[in-house]
């Protein structure tokens, strides 16, 4: 396969990656809304979609690495592809540059969304822990409650939600 065909294949893979990253961005935005509105059932479904899409992105990255290995080396970055295109197939330099800009932009947006989602998750954990502490304190057995005269208080704390007759 000649280099021009490899560049064409690379551009097709990059287009698929851009499409996948765009979909991932939409899912991250949806996840942010789910986290803001505390809908845990929706979160699991959404995370499964994100994992499936991530697997697709990994496969696309592996395909890109295969082409990179044929053109330069497996770890070549977009800048290196563009340099090589300028030398060997100038008609592909501009399309590669446009795709590089798109990928950099969307990766930056994904990173920001992911960081926001992580912070929302941390906040949710803190809130959940505080609620759990409150529940535990409310239902914990009350020790002897003595008043100032050394007698037990007459307040009765019935914390059971189910009362059984024996």
Secondary structure, 3 states (H helix, E strand, C coil): CCHHHHHHHHHHHHHHHHHHHHHHHHHHHHHHHHHHCCCHHHHHHHHHHHHHHHHHHHHHHHHHHHHHHHHCCCCCCHHHHHHHHHHHCHHHHHHHHHHHHHHHHHHHHHHHHHHHHHHHHHHHHHHHHHHHHHHHHHHCCCCCCECCCCCECCCCCCCCCCCCCC
